[in-house]
Amino acid sequence: MRDGWSLQHILRLPSARWLMPGMLVKRWLLLAMLGTVIMFAGLLILIDVQSPEWLAWLHRHVQEASQRFHLGSHGRLVLTLAGAGVALLGLLMSAIGVRGLVRTIACAIDPVAGRRLAHIIYNRRNLQLGPQLVAVGGGTGLSTLLRGLKQYSSNVTAIVTVTDDGGSSGRLTEQFGVLPPGDIRNCLVALADAEPIMTELFQYRFRGSEGLGGHSFGNLLIVAMTNITGDFERAIRETSKVLAIRGRVLPSTLDHVRLKAKMEDGSYIEGETAIASSPLKIRQMMLNPPNVRPLDEALQAIREADVIVLGPGSVFTSIIPNLLVEGIANAIRHSHALRVYVCNVMTQPGETDGFTASDHVRAIEAHCPPRLFDYVLVNTTRPSPELLERYRQSGAEFVEPDIDRIRAMGYRTIAGDFISQTDVVRHDPYKLASAIMHLLSRKK
């Protein structure tokens, strides 16, 4: 061909690769194109256009057939029905061709998702239109809440504490100088849309006590991503892509910070693990250093939120640490969002021994500006006696739902059955999310 253009040159063009053997799209593409031509022809017949020769020929033969069979004025009706039939046939062919083309491409990208593509697209579009939800906390409580919230919106932002200094997170922080990844990992997995095997991989914990022993794969991956990108926040974003999460996970601060507590005897203890294991009651929580910078994206998410949920989680080591980060508590207080505090179901040994629901609220009030939330969600269903006895042996008790005292403090309450009882007592993510979303619908 002239100017060096040959069939091989044409097939090297990106758009021409669709026509290469083995793509399995040509048949559907041709069917869709043929259907479009046939549908267009049917419409021309339907509106009685006679300019093309073949249409004039068709009109002439329909008229001759009408005269032969003595149809008279019905000839036009026959022509109209023929045009409608041809147009519908073309439309059907086009629809089948487009559907086959989309399914072929989708199955090539993801064989499982390709079979239920319409369902996936519909759900994701609906979730993208969902409300802006912000959840603040840490530990297993926050990840439990996120599993429920992601069923209602993909606009979920988790703001997570970074003060964990125990277990795998503490070891990685000490060895590599990264922020503790454990709570971040749990939230990423909770929001994940990836295949179950991928989430199991992230939560897989190596056995043993030396080397990789005790570390979870997800923690190691976040550390590796941090070293590759040079930035903890970017590492979380890249890990989020691996898990295809609905929403985003943000640390409350990127500064290295440790928890510090003033105890009932006036002594000070530093470090989350040491504070939680102390037999002394906590009087006041603080951060060391005290003036840590919040993440700008976290403040922006709070300002744009339709709902802000605090908890569930350890009131002293998961919720309050976020609120002590400069600017976060004030941003929540001045937000026009629906603000809900989710009280724990069971007390935590060494932190909230003997606490009722109203004691949890007072603990937050003692560390933050007043009126930080409007509603307090309290579980009123007692776990089974067998579960209560098992928890009692480890020093945990059922949090008594003293709703009247909470109301006397000026808060509105959401009371009900919000727990899941298996071998442990935890909030049920779907009951929890349903109650919060119902409250939002009432507010609107």
C-alpha positions in Angstrom: 0.0 0.0 0.0 1.1 3.6 -0.5 3.1 5.5 2.1 4.0 2.3 3.8 0.5 1.5 5.0 -0.2 -2.3 5.0 -2.6 -4.6 6.7 0.0 -5.2 9.4 0.4 -1.4 10.0 -3.4 -1.0 10.3 -3.7 -3.9 12.8 -1.1 -2.3 15.0 -3.4 0.6 15.6 -5.0 0.4 19.1 -8.5 0.7 17.7 -7.9 -1.9 15.0 -6.9 -4.5 17.6 -10.6 -5.1 18.3 -10.8 -6.8 14.9 -7.9 -9.2 15.4 -8.7 -13.0 15.6 -9.5 -14.4 19.0 -11.1 -11.1 20.4 -14.6 -12.7 20.1 -16.1 -9.2 19.6 -16.5 -9.1 15.8 -19.6 -11.2 15.6 -21.4 -9.1 18.2 -20.2 -5.9 16.6 -21.4 -6.9 13.1 -24.7 -8.1 14.6 -25.2 -4.7 16.3 -24.3 -2.8 13.1 -26.6 -5.0 10.9 -29.4 -4.5 13.4 -29.0 -0.8 13.3 -29.2 -0.8 9.5 -32.3 -3.0 9.5 -34.0 -0.8 12.2 -33.2 2.3 10.2 -34.8 0.7 7.1 -37.9 -0.2 9.1 -38.3 3.3 10.3 -38.0 4.6 6.7 -40.8 2.2 5.7 -42.8 3.3 8.7 -42.7 7.0 7.8 -43.4 6.3 4.1 -40.1 7.6 2.7 -39.8 6.5 -0.9 -36.6 8.3 -2.1 -34.3 5.2 -2.1 -35.0 2.9 -5.1 -35.5 -0.2 -3.0 -38.2 1.6 -0.9 -40.0 2.8 -4.1 -39.8 -0.9 -5.3 -41.3 -2.1 -1.9 -44.1 0.5 -2.1 -44.9 -0.6 -5.7 -45.1 -4.3 -4.8 -47.2 -3.7 -1.7 -49.7 -1.7 -3.8 -49.8 -4.5 -6.4 -50.4 -7.1 -3.7 -53.2 -5.0 -2.2 -54.9 -4.8 -5.6 -54.4 -8.5 -6.2 -55.9 -9.5 -2.9 -58.5 -6.7 -2.9 -57.1 -5.1 0.2 -57.9 -1.6 -1.1 -56.9 1.0 1.6 -55.5 -1.7 3.8 -52.3 -1.6 1.7 -51.0 1.3 3.7 -51.7 -0.6 6.9 -49.7 -3.6 5.6 -46.8 -1.3 4.8 -47.0 0.2 8.3 -47.0 -3.2 10.0 -44.1 -4.3 7.8 -42.1 -1.2 8.7 -42.8 -1.7 12.4 -41.8 -5.4 12.2 -38.6 -4.7 10.4 -37.7 -1.8 12.9 -38.4 -4.1 15.9 -36.3 -6.9 14.4 -33.4 -4.5 13.8 -33.8 -3.1 17.4 -33.7 -6.7 18.8 -30.6 -7.6 16.7 -28.8 -4.4 17.9 -29.7 -5.1 21.5 -28.4 -8.7 21.3 -25.3 -7.5 19.6 -24.6 -4.8 22.2 -25.3 -7.1 25.1 -23.0 -9.8 23.7 -20.3 -7.2 23.1 -20.5 -5.8 26.6 -20.6 -9.3 28.2 -17.6 -10.5 26.1 -15.5 -7.5 27.2 -16.6 -7.7 30.8 -15.9 -11.4 31.1 -12.5 -10.9 29.6 -11.7 -8.4 32.4 -13.4 -10.2 35.2 -15.0 -13.7 34.4 -17.1 -13.7 37.7 -18.3 -10.1 37.6 -19.0 -10.3 33.8 -21.9 -12.7 34.4 -23.7 -10.2 36.7 -22.5 -7.0 35.2 -25.9 -5.2 35.2 -26.5 -6.0 38.9 -23.0 -4.7 39.8 -23.3 -1.5 37.8 -26.8 -0.8 39.2 -25.6 -1.3 42.8 -22.4 0.7 42.4 -24.3 3.6 40.8 -26.8 3.6 43.7 -24.0 3.5 46.2 -22.2 6.4 44.5 -25.3 8.5 45.1 -25.4 7.5 48.8 -24.9 10.0 51.7 -21.5 11.2 52.9 -20.8 9.0 56.0 -17.9 9.6 58.4 -17.0 7.1 61.1 -14.4 8.0 63.8 -12.7 5.5 66.0 -10.4 2.5 65.9 -10.1 -1.2 66.8 -12.6 -3.9 65.9 -15.5 -1.6 66.8 -15.0 0.8 63.9 -14.5 -2.0 61.4 -17.7 -3.6 62.5 -19.6 -0.4 61.8 -18.0 0.0 58.4 -19.2 -3.4 57.3 -22.7 -2.2 57.7 -22.4 1.4 56.4 -20.9 0.2 53.1 -24.2 -1.4 52.2 -25.8 2.0 52.0 -23.1 4.2 50.4 -19.7 4.1 48.8 -19.1 7.6 50.2 -17.8 6.3 53.5 -14.7 7.8 55.2 -13.2 6.1 58.2 -11.0 8.3 60.4 -8.8 6.0 62.4 -6.6 6.4 65.5 -2.8 5.8 65.1 -1.8 5.3 68.7 -1.7 1.4 68.8 1.6 0.3 70.2 0.9 -3.4 70.8 1.2 -6.6 68.9 2.2 -6.6 65.2 1.6 -2.8 64.9 3.8 -1.9 67.7 6.7 -4.1 66.5 6.5 -2.7 62.9 6.4 0.9 64.3 9.5 0.3 66.4 11.4 -1.5 63.6 10.5 0.5 60.5 9.3 3.9 62.0 5.9 3.7 60.2 2.6 4.6 61.8 0.8 1.6 63.3 -1.1 -0.2 60.4 -3.3 -2.6 62.4 -6.5 -0.6 62.8 -6.0 0.8 59.2 -5.8 -2.7 57.9 -9.0 -3.8 59.7 -10.9 -0.8 58.2 -9.6 -1.5 54.7 -10.8 -5.1 54.9 -14.2 -4.1 56.3 -14.7 -1.8 53.3 -13.3 -4.2 50.8 -15.2 -5.2 47.6 -12.5 -7.7 46.6 -12.9 -11.5 46.5 -13.1 -13.2 49.9 -9.7 -14.9 49.4 -8.1 -11.5 49.1 -9.6 -10.3 52.4 -8.5 -13.5 54.0 -5.0 -13.0 52.7 -4.9 -9.5 54.3 -6.0 -10.8 57.6 -3.7 -13.9 57.5 -1.4 -13.9 60.6 1.9 -15.8 60.5 2.4 -18.3 63.3 5.3 -18.3 65.7 6.9 -15.7 67.8 10.1 -14.9 65.9 10.7 -13.3 62.5 7.3 -13.0 60.7 5.5 -14.7 63.6 2.6 -12.6 64.9 2.5 -10.3 61.9 -0.5 -10.1 59.6 0.1 -10.1 55.9 -1.9 -6.9 55.5 0.3 -5.0 58.0 3.4 -6.1 56.1 1.9 -5.0 52.8 1.1 -1.5 54.2 4.6 -1.2 55.5 6.0 -2.3 52.2 3.8 0.2 50.3 5.0 2.9 52.7 8.6 2.1 51.9 7.9 2.0 48.1 5.9 5.2 48.0 7.7 7.0 50.8 4.4 8.2 52.2 2.0 6.4 54.6 -1.1 8.2 53.3 -0.3 7.2 49.7 0.4 3.7 50.8 -3.1 3.4 52.2 -4.5 4.7 48.9 -2.6 2.2 46.9 -3.6 -0.6 49.3 -7.2 0.5 49.0 -7.0 -0.1 45.2 -5.8 -3.6 45.8 -8.9 -4.3 47.9 -11.3 -2.2 45.8 -12.8 -0.7 48.9 -16.0 1.3 49.0 -15.0 4.6 50.5 -11.6 5.6 52.0 -9.6 5.1 55.1 -7.7 8.1 56.7 -5.5 8.3 59.7 -6.5 11.1 62.0 -2.9 12.4 61.9 0.3 11.5 60.1 2.4 12.6 63.1 3.9 9.9 65.3 2.1 10.2 68.6 1.7 8.2 71.8 -1.1 8.0 74.3 -0.6 9.3 77.8 -2.9 9.0 80.7 -3.3 10.6 84.1 -4.5 7.9 86.5 -6.6 8.1 89.6 -3.6 8.3 91.9 -2.1 11.2 90.0 0.6 9.1 88.2 1.1 9.2 84.5 1.4 6.2 82.2 2.5 6.4 78.5 1.6 3.9 75.8 -1.8 2.4 74.9 -0.9 -1.1 76.0 0.5 0.0 79.3 -2.6 2.2 80.0 -5.0 -0.6 79.1 -3.2 -3.1 81.4 -3.0 -0.8 84.4 -5.3 -1.7 87.4 -5.7 2.1 88.1 -8.7 4.0 86.8 -8.1 6.6 84.1 -8.8 10.2 84.9 -7.6 12.0 81.8 -6.2 11.1 78.4 -3.7 13.2 76.4 -1.4 12.9 73.5 2.4 13.1 73.4 3.3 15.4 71.7 0.1 17.3 72.5 -0.3 19.4 69.4 -0.4 17.0 66.5 -1.7 18.1 63.1 -4.9 16.6 61.7 -5.1 15.3 58.1 -6.7 17.9 55.9 -8.7 15.3 54.1 -10.2 14.2 57.5 -11.3 17.7 58.3 -12.8 18.1 54.8 -14.7 14.8 55.2 -16.2 16.0 58.5 -17.2 19.3 57.0 -19.0 17.6 54.1 -20.6 14.8 56.1 -24.3 14.0 56.2 -23.7 11.6 59.1 -20.8 11.4 61.7 -20.6 8.4 63.9 -18.3 8.1 66.9 -17.6 4.5 67.9 -18.2 1.8 68.8 -14.8 1.1 70.3 -12.7 1.7 73.3 -13.7 5.1 74.6 -10.3 6.0 76.0 -8.0 4.3 73.5 -10.0 4.3 70.2 -12.4 7.3 70.3 -10.9 10.0 72.5 -7.4 9.8 70.9 -9.0 11.0 67.5 -10.8 13.8 69.3 -7.6 15.0 70.9 -6.0 15.6 67.5 -6.0 19.4 67.0 -9.1 20.6 65.1 -11.1 17.3 64.8 -13.4 17.8 67.8 -14.1 21.4 66.8 -14.8 20.3 63.2 -17.3 17.7 64.5 -18.9 20.2 66.9 -19.5 22.8 64.1 -20.7 20.2 61.6 -24.4 20.3 60.5 -24.3 16.6 60.0 -26.3 14.0 62.0 -23.9 13.2 64.9 -24.2 9.9 66.7 -22.2 8.3 69.5 -22.4 4.4 69.6 -21.9 3.2 73.1 -20.0 0.0 73.8 -21.9 -3.2 74.7 -19.4 -4.6 77.2 -17.0 -2.8 79.5 -13.3 -3.2 78.9 -11.0 -4.4 81.7 -8.5 -1.8 82.8 -10.3 1.0 81.0 -14.1 1.2 81.7 -14.6 -1.2 84.7 -18.1 -0.6 86.1 -19.0 2.0 83.4 -22.7 2.5 82.5 -23.7 4.0 79.1 -23.9 7.5 80.7 -20.4 7.1 82.1 -19.1 6.5 78.5 -20.7 9.8 77.5 -19.3 11.7 80.4 -15.8 10.4 79.6 -16.0 11.9 76.1 -17.5 15.2 77.5 -14.5 15.5 79.9 -12.1 15.6 77.0 -13.9 17.5 74.3 -16.0 20.6 73.6 -19.6 20.3 74.8 -22.4 19.0 72.5 -20.1 17.0 70.3 -23.0 14.7 69.2 -26.8 14.8 69.3 -27.7 11.1 69.6 -26.5 8.2 71.7 -27.1 4.8 70.4 -27.4 2.3 73.2 -28.0 -1.5 73.1 -30.6 -2.6 75.6 -30.6 -6.4 74.9 -28.7 -8.4 77.4 -26.5 -11.2 76.1 -27.1 -14.8 77.2 -26.1 -15.8 80.7 -23.4 -18.2 79.3 -21.8 -15.3 77.4 -22.0 -12.9 80.3 -20.3 -15.5 82.5 -17.5 -16.0 80.0 -16.9 -12.3 79.8 -17.1 -11.9 83.6 -14.2 -14.3 83.9 -12.1 -12.0 81.9 -13.2 -8.9 83.8 -15.8 -7.5 81.4 -19.4 -6.7 82.3 -22.5 -5.7 80.4 -22.8 -1.9 79.9 -26.0 -1.0 81.7 -28.2 1.2 79.4 -29.1 4.0 81.8 -31.1 5.8 79.2 -32.8 8.2 81.6 -29.5 9.6 82.8 -28.3 10.1 79.2 -31.5 12.0 78.4 -31.1 14.1 81.5 -27.7 15.1 80.1 -29.5 16.6 77.1 -28.9 13.9 74.5 -31.5 12.0 72.5 -31.2 8.2 72.6 -31.6 5.4 70.1 -32.3 2.3 72.1 -32.8 -1.3 70.9 -31.3 -4.6 70.0 -28.1 -3.9 68.2 -25.9 -6.9 69.1 -24.9 -10.1 67.5 -24.4 -13.1 69.8 -22.0 -15.8 68.6 -19.0 -16.8 70.7 -18.4 -13.1 71.3 -20.7 -10.2 72.0 -20.4 -7.4 69.5 -22.5 -4.9 67.6 -24.3 -6.4 64.6 -23.0 -4.3 61.7 -26.3 -4.4 59.8 -28.5 -3.6 62.7 -26.2 -0.7 63.6 -26.1 0.7 60.1 -29.8 0.3 59.6 -30.6 2.3 62.8 -28.3 5.1 61.7 -29.6 5.3 58.2 -33.2 5.2 59.5 -32.4 8.1 61.7 -30.9 10.0 58.7 -34.1 9.4 56.6 -36.2 10.8 59.5 -34.1 13.9 59.7 -34.5 14.5 56.0 
